[in-house]
Amino acid sequence: MLNLLVISTMLLNSSLALANGKSVYETNCMSCHGVKGDGLGDAGKYMSPHPRDFTKGQFKNGSSKQELKHTVKMGIDGTAMPGFSSLTDQELSDVVDYILGFKK
Protein backbone atom coordinates (compact mmCIF):
# COMPACT_ATOMS: atom_id res chain seq x y z
CA MET A 1 0.00 0.00 0.00
CA LEU A 2 2.83 2.39 0.81
CA ASN A 3 4.41 1.77 -2.61
CA LEU A 4 1.15 2.71 -4.30
CA LEU A 5 1.02 5.94 -2.31
CA VAL A 6 4.62 6.76 -3.23
CA ILE A 7 3.96 6.07 -6.91
CA SER A 8 0.76 8.14 -6.85
CA THR A 9 2.60 11.04 -5.23
CA MET A 10 5.40 10.84 -7.80
CA LEU A 11 2.90 10.86 -10.68
CA LEU A 12 1.04 13.82 -9.19
CA ASN A 13 4.28 15.76 -8.70
CA SER A 14 5.33 14.94 -12.27
CA SER A 15 1.99 16.12 -13.64
CA LEU A 16 2.17 19.36 -11.65
CA ALA A 17 5.74 19.99 -12.85
CA LEU A 18 4.71 19.42 -16.47
CA ALA A 19 1.76 21.80 -16.12
CA ASN A 20 4.02 24.40 -14.50
CA GLY A 21 6.63 23.98 -17.25
CA LYS A 22 3.96 24.43 -19.92
CA SER A 23 2.68 27.58 -18.20
CA VAL A 24 6.18 29.07 -17.93
CA TYR A 25 6.84 28.18 -21.60
CA GLU A 26 3.58 29.73 -22.79
CA THR A 27 4.26 32.92 -20.84
CA ASN A 28 7.95 33.39 -21.66
CA CYS A 29 9.00 31.28 -24.65
CA MET A 30 6.13 30.54 -27.00
CA SER A 31 6.03 33.89 -28.80
CA CYS A 32 9.50 33.22 -30.21
CA HIS A 33 9.89 29.41 -30.12
CA GLY A 34 6.31 28.61 -31.17
CA VAL A 35 3.51 26.43 -29.88
CA LYS A 36 5.28 23.29 -31.11
CA GLY A 37 8.77 24.38 -30.01
CA ASP A 38 9.86 24.51 -33.64
CA GLY A 39 11.20 28.08 -33.55
CA LEU A 40 8.29 29.40 -35.60
CA GLY A 41 6.60 31.64 -33.07
CA ASP A 42 5.00 34.88 -34.22
CA ALA A 43 7.85 37.07 -32.91
CA GLY A 44 10.55 34.59 -33.93
CA LYS A 45 9.77 34.96 -37.62
CA TYR A 46 11.44 38.37 -37.60
CA MET A 47 14.58 37.44 -35.66
CA SER A 48 18.04 36.74 -36.95
CA PRO A 49 19.30 34.33 -35.94
CA HIS A 50 15.98 32.52 -35.73
CA PRO A 51 14.95 31.04 -32.38
CA ARG A 52 16.12 27.51 -31.61
CA ASP A 53 14.02 24.64 -32.96
CA PHE A 54 13.63 22.46 -29.86
CA THR A 55 12.25 19.55 -31.86
CA LYS A 56 15.75 18.85 -33.19
CA GLY A 57 17.17 18.39 -29.69
CA GLN A 58 20.27 20.44 -30.50
CA PHE A 59 21.18 23.36 -28.27
CA LYS A 60 23.81 26.04 -28.68
CA ASN A 61 25.26 25.98 -25.16
CA GLY A 62 24.88 22.30 -24.24
CA SER A 63 21.96 19.96 -23.82
CA SER A 64 22.23 18.81 -20.21
CA LYS A 65 19.45 19.95 -17.93
CA GLN A 66 21.88 22.12 -15.96
CA GLU A 67 23.26 23.75 -19.14
CA LEU A 68 19.77 24.46 -20.42
CA LYS A 69 18.70 25.96 -17.09
CA HIS A 70 21.72 28.26 -17.27
CA THR A 71 20.87 29.29 -20.84
CA VAL A 72 17.25 30.06 -19.95
CA LYS A 73 18.31 32.00 -16.86
CA MET A 74 21.16 33.97 -18.45
CA GLY A 75 20.12 34.22 -22.13
CA ILE A 76 22.49 34.06 -25.09
CA ASP A 77 24.70 37.02 -25.99
CA GLY A 78 24.54 38.10 -29.63
CA THR A 79 21.00 36.77 -30.07
CA ALA A 80 17.50 37.91 -29.19
CA MET A 81 17.36 35.25 -26.43
CA PRO A 82 16.95 37.19 -23.18
CA GLY A 83 17.71 35.84 -19.75
CA PHE A 84 14.87 34.95 -17.41
CA SER A 85 16.64 35.50 -14.12
CA SER A 86 13.37 36.11 -12.30
CA LEU A 87 12.32 32.45 -12.72
CA THR A 88 12.70 30.28 -9.64
CA ASP A 89 14.87 27.18 -9.74
CA GLN A 90 11.70 25.05 -9.82
CA GLU A 91 10.30 27.05 -12.75
CA LEU A 92 13.61 26.69 -14.60
CA SER A 93 13.63 22.93 -14.03
CA ASP A 94 10.02 22.57 -15.11
CA VAL A 95 10.35 24.66 -18.27
CA VAL A 96 13.54 22.84 -19.27
CA ASP A 97 11.77 19.50 -18.85
CA TYR A 98 8.90 20.85 -20.96
CA ILE A 99 11.34 22.06 -23.65
CA LEU A 100 13.10 18.70 -23.72
CA GLY A 101 9.72 17.10 -24.37
CA PHE A 102 9.61 18.73 -27.83
CA LYS A 103 12.46 16.58 -29.11
CA LYS A 104 11.28 14.23 -31.83
C-alpha positions in Angstrom: 0.0 0.0 0.0 2.8 2.4 0.8 4.4 1.8 -2.6 1.1 2.7 -4.3 1.0 5.9 -2.3 4.6 6.8 -3.2 4.0 6.1 -6.9 0.8 8.1 -6.8 2.6 11.0 -5.2 5.4 10.8 -7.8 2.9 10.9 -10.7 1.0 13.8 -9.2 4.3 15.8 -8.7 5.3 14.9 -12.3 2.0 16.1 -13.6 2.2 19.4 -11.7 5.7 20.0 -12.9 4.7 19.4 -16.5 1.8 21.8 -16.1 4.0 24.4 -14.5 6.6 24.0 -17.3 4.0 24.4 -19.9 2.7 27.6 -18.2 6.2 29.1 -17.9 6.8 28.2 -21.6 3.6 29.7 -22.8 4.3 32.9 -20.8 8.0 33.4 -21.7 9.0 31.3 -24.6 6.1 30.5 -27.0 6.0 33.9 -28.8 9.5 33.2 -30.2 9.9 29.4 -30.1 6.3 28.6 -31.2 3.5 26.4 -29.9 5.3 23.3 -31.1 8.8 24.4 -30.0 9.9 24.5 -33.6 11.2 28.1 -33.6 8.3 29.4 -35.6 6.6 31.6 -33.1 5.0 34.9 -34.2 7.9 37.1 -32.9 10.6 34.6 -33.9 9.8 35.0 -37.6 11.4 38.4 -37.6 14.6 37.4 -35.7 18.0 36.7 -37.0 19.3 34.3 -35.9 16.0 32.5 -35.7 14.9 31.0 -32.4 16.1 27.5 -31.6 14.0 24.6 -33.0 13.6 22.5 -29.9 12.3 19.6 -31.9 15.8 18.8 -33.2 17.2 18.4 -29.7 20.3 20.4 -30.5 21.2 23.4 -28.3 23.8 26.0 -28.7 25.3 26.0 -25.2 24.9 22.3 -24.2 22.0 20.0 -23.8 22.2 18.8 -20.2 19.5 19.9 -17.9 21.9 22.1 -16.0 23.3 23.8 -19.1 19.8 24.5 -20.4 18.7 26.0 -17.1 21.7 28.3 -17.3 20.9 29.3 -20.8 17.3 30.1 -19.9 18.3 32.0 -16.9 21.2 34.0 -18.5 20.1 34.2 -22.1 22.5 34.1 -25.1 24.7 37.0 -26.0 24.5 38.1 -29.6 21.0 36.8 -30.1 17.5 37.9 -29.2 17.4 35.3 -26.4 17.0 37.2 -23.2 17.7 35.8 -19.8 14.9 35.0 -17.4 16.6 35.5 -14.1 13.4 36.1 -12.3 12.3 32.5 -12.7 12.7 30.3 -9.6 14.9 27.2 -9.7 11.7 25.0 -9.8 10.3 27.0 -12.7 13.6 26.7 -14.6 13.6 22.9 -14.0 10.0 22.6 -15.1 10.4 24.7 -18.3 13.5 22.8 -19.3 11.8 19.5 -18.8 8.9 20.8 -21.0 11.3 22.1 -23.6 13.1 18.7 -23.7 9.7 17.1 -24.4 9.6 18.7 -27.8 12.5 16.6 -29.1 11.3 14.2 -31.8 
